[in-house]
Structure formats: C-alpha cells, structure tokens
Amino acid sequence: MQFNSETKVDSPLRHLTEQQFMALGGDAVVYVRPIKGRALGQIITTGEFAPDEDFHLVVSADGSPLMVADTEEAVTEWLAGQDLGIVTLH
C-alpha cells in the first residue's frame, strides 16, 4: 500500500471501548496540541481566548482538555509535575 497525505488509515485503536482503552493505560497518556484561540474557545467555553493568539492545549487520551497555556515552557513545567506519558501528533 502506498501512503500519501491523502491516505486515511483506519487504526483498530480508534474502535476500542473505554474499558479496553483504559486497560492499555489510556488514563495516563496525554498529547499536546497547538491551537488558535478561536478553536480553543469552541472546546473550552468557560473562558475567553484571543481568536488569533496561539495556545498549547494538553489533552488526555480520551479527548478531555487538561491544561491550556500560552507558552510551550508553561506546558513543559506543568507536565514535569505529572505522572503521564506524552505522545506527539504529526
């Protein structure tokens, strides 16, 4: 199979039940996502975010937002105090 930027791969991990996911350690895995304030305001409705400002959103593997920062350093500092595995998005 040849892959390009248009290729979609249906991973079996997308079809795990919540219990299966947690058994794999899903409650201990997070990812950091760069995000504009405009999009962030749609996810976290209890705050106000400058629409064109860049933020960093720490999200649990189940998709729940855990932390928002305006710098990578703030995220790094927060993560240093947590017992979490970190994955990157490409």
Contacts in CASP RR format, 6 or more apart in sequence:
PFRMAT RR
TARGET T0000
AUTHOR 0000-0000-0000
METHOD contacts of the structure
MODEL  1
MQFNSETKVDSPLRHLTEQQFMALGGDAVVYVRPIKGRALGQIITTGEFA
PDEDFHLVVSADGSPLMVADTEEAVTEWLAGQDLGIVTLH
1 7 0 8 1.000
3 9 0 8 1.000
16 24 0 8 1.000
18 62 0 8 1.000
21 61 0 8 1.000
21 62 0 8 1.000
25 61 0 8 1.000
26 60 0 8 1.000
26 61 0 8 1.000
26 62 0 8 1.000
27 60 0 8 1.000
27 61 0 8 1.000
27 62 0 8 1.000
28 83 0 8 1.000
28 84 0 8 1.000
28 85 0 8 1.000
29 60 0 8 1.000
29 61 0 8 1.000
29 84 0 8 1.000
29 85 0 8 1.000
29 86 0 8 1.000
29 87 0 8 1.000
30 58 0 8 1.000
30 59 0 8 1.000
30 60 0 8 1.000
30 61 0 8 1.000
30 66 0 8 1.000
30 79 0 8 1.000
30 82 0 8 1.000
30 84 0 8 1.000
30 85 0 8 1.000
30 86 0 8 1.000
30 87 0 8 1.000
31 58 0 8 1.000
31 59 0 8 1.000
31 61 0 8 1.000
31 86 0 8 1.000
31 87 0 8 1.000
31 88 0 8 1.000
31 89 0 8 1.000
32 56 0 8 1.000
32 57 0 8 1.000
32 58 0 8 1.000
32 59 0 8 1.000
32 75 0 8 1.000
32 79 0 8 1.000
32 86 0 8 1.000
32 88 0 8 1.000
33 56 0 8 1.000
33 57 0 8 1.000
33 58 0 8 1.000
33 59 0 8 1.000
33 89 0 8 1.000
34 54 0 8 1.000
34 55 0 8 1.000
34 56 0 8 1.000
34 57 0 8 1.000
35 43 0 8 1.000
35 54 0 8 1.000
35 55 0 8 1.000
35 56 0 8 1.000
35 57 0 8 1.000
36 51 0 8 1.000
36 52 0 8 1.000
36 53 0 8 1.000
36 54 0 8 1.000
36 55 0 8 1.000
37 49 0 8 1.000
37 50 0 8 1.000
37 51 0 8 1.000
37 52 0 8 1.000
37 53 0 8 1.000
37 54 0 8 1.000
37 55 0 8 1.000
38 49 0 8 1.000
38 51 0 8 1.000
38 52 0 8 1.000
40 49 0 8 1.000
40 55 0 8 1.000
40 57 0 8 1.000
40 68 0 8 1.000
41 47 0 8 1.000
41 48 0 8 1.000
41 49 0 8 1.000
43 57 0 8 1.000
43 65 0 8 1.000
44 65 0 8 1.000
44 68 0 8 1.000
49 55 0 8 1.000
53 70 0 8 1.000
54 70 0 8 1.000
55 68 0 8 1.000
55 69 0 8 1.000
55 70 0 8 1.000
56 68 0 8 1.000
56 69 0 8 1.000
56 70 0 8 1.000
56 71 0 8 1.000
56 72 0 8 1.000
56 74 0 8 1.000
56 75 0 8 1.000
57 65 0 8 1.000
57 67 0 8 1.000
57 68 0 8 1.000
58 65 0 8 1.000
58 66 0 8 1.000
58 67 0 8 1.000
58 68 0 8 1.000
58 69 0 8 1.000
58 75 0 8 1.000
58 78 0 8 1.000
58 79 0 8 1.000
59 65 0 8 1.000
59 66 0 8 1.000
60 66 0 8 1.000
61 87 0 8 1.000
67 75 0 8 1.000
67 78 0 8 1.000
69 75 0 8 1.000
69 78 0 8 1.000
79 86 0 8 1.000
END
